[in-house]
Amino acid sequence: MDQHSYQIPTNYNRNIPPGKNTTVYIGVNVNRVSGVDENKEEITLDVFLQVSWAENRLHMPSGMPFIDLPWEFRQLIWTPDLYIWQLQTMRIMSVLQEMASLRLYSNGTVSVSIGATITIKCEMDFVLYPLDVQNCAIDFGSYKYTSEDVRFEWREVAPWLGLGLLGVQRREFRLPKYVVTFATDKSNLIRNFGEGEHSAARLQIKLSRELRSYLLESYLPSSLFVIISWGSFCVIPEIVPGRMVLLVTTLLSLVTMFDTVSTNSPDALELKCIEVWLISCTMFVFIALLEYFVVLFGIRYDKSWSRRRQDLRRAASAAQLAPPPLHVNHSQRLGTPVTGTPQGGVFSPTLSVEDEGLKQQFEHQTIQRLSQSGKRNWRQNKVGCETRSQTVSKVK
């Protein structure tokens, strides 16, 4: 029988489902993951979508396993109002003609297959970026028919399996930034809206991020910057230019890296994991720089205090070495004439016998004070005192 000669029964009503609680089987063969847009939170897939159901009102002559019907025949028979909840856009692939087929099998099964590029909206959370794992869902269901009329289920064959380069079935797709895996939800998913409960079949998409590029571009350099900043503790504090250049350059590098990562990473309502890491690294370097400021202030304060202590010690030493004042009883000395001999135009007074007591008192006090300063100074002062005694004796 030719596909164009097939006749639909006259009593066929395309607005009524084949029967009560009709089961619609969904199959999705993912050929390629075209891309993941993190800013728009969208995933683009190239898929072969297959929808099949039992249509007992259509009959085929015996001896033929199936017949391919024209694509326009879909408008003459009942088809489920398939609705993809997360669908953004859908475009049927075409080269010379659209990649779509309508087939009727001998057991009364109708199968619709199309090749399409679909864009799915996926709600993503980037708080753990780049350690995040995104889980997206694609729900296939009906908008008009409730679960009592139409029920959606997955085919027995795993619908997410595509073909690799050698014809081997693929269970995951590796992208530059993600590893994408697919899984079906076998539970009977029910959505409540409109006139009641609606059946749906869910396809789970898991996006696991590749961490190698982030380790090499962000985590490893920032860790090295922090380790290098710790190396500044080995630099002598007095070498201000070397230590300051090392710390300031490291700090500016981390600030620049933080700005670059924040610009290129997706938006999130809170701080992302990589931002917390870079802020922590920046704080470590800043604390090292702050510690150096404290060390410089301590060195400056210590030098100032050392200078002050030296001045105080010099003043104390000068006070200890100064001769004690001579206490003279002027009431006894008023009647005693001062005698002396001129020497080179300078009058040199002559000490009397009464001055011997003052001389001994001066010598005793001087010995007591100089005993604390050292024997050398005491000997010098002793020689001076003996010389003075000899001079007084000669005058007598």
C-alpha positions, 0 to 999 in steps of 0.5 A: 500500500502506498502512503498516499493511498491510505484512507482514514476511517470515516467515523474517525474523530481527531479531537477524541483520544484513542481511549480512556487513560491513553499512555504516551511514550516519550523517547529523547536521543541526545545527539549533542549538547550545543552549549550552556549559557550561564548568564541566561541559564539556558541549555541548548541540545540537539535531539531526536524526539520520539512520541508514540501511542496506541491508536486502535482506530487505525488499521493496516492491511496484513503483511505490512509491518509499518507504513510511513504517512505524509507529515501532513497526516498529523493534522488528520489524526489525534496527536497528544498536545505535548508540552515541554515545561522548560522549553524556551525555543525549538527549531526542527532541523532541515537540510533538504526537507524537515527532519520529521516522520509519521509512521503507523505500525501494524499493531496500531501504534503511531510514532512521531519522530522529529530532529530538533534543536531545543533550548531549555531554561534551567534554574541555576544556583552559583553560590558554590561556583566553581564547585557547583553542580547544576541539576536541571529538569525537562518535563514532558506533559500535556496541558489539556488532558488530565492524568485520567485521559493521558499518561506520559511514560518513558520508553524502555530503552534509555532515552538519553543514550546517543552515539559516539564516534565509533557508534558506541552508546554515550552516557555523558557529554564532556564540554570545556567547562561541564560534564553533562549526564542525563537520567530519567525519573521513573516515578509518575510525576504529577503536576497540579494546575488548571482543571486537575492533575496532569501527568508528566515524564521528567528528564534529569540533566546534571551539569558537573563543572570541570575544575582543572581550568579553575585550579590552574587559573585561580586557585593555584596562583592565589595560593602561590601569592599568599605563600610568597607574601609569607616569604616577606617575613624572612626579609630584614625589617630594615630593608623597607623597599624590598619588603614593601615591593613584595607585599604591595605587588602581591596585594595588587595582583590578588585584587586584579585577579578578584576583579577579573574572576568577578567579571567573568563568573556568572551572577549570584545572589550571594558571594560565590565560593571562589570570591570567598577564597580570593577575599581570604587570600587578599586578607592574608596578604593585607595582614602581612602588610599590616604586620610590617607596619607594626614592626616598623612602628616598633623599630622606630619607637625602640630607637627613640626610646634607646636614644632617650635612655642613653641621654638619661644615662649620660646625665646620671653619669655626669651627676655622679662624677661632679665634685661635691660642694664644700661646706665652709664655716664662714663665721669662723673664716671671716677673721682669717686673712687670705694670703697668697703669692702672685704667679704670672699676674694671677693671685694663688690663694694659700690654704691655712691649717684649718683647710686640712679638715676640708681637704680630708672631707672632700677626699673622703666624699670623692672616694666614696662616689668614685668607687661606684664608677671604677678604679681607674677614675678613682686613681686619677682623682686620687693623684689629683688630690695628692698633688693638691696636698703637696702644693698646700704643704709646700706653701706652708 
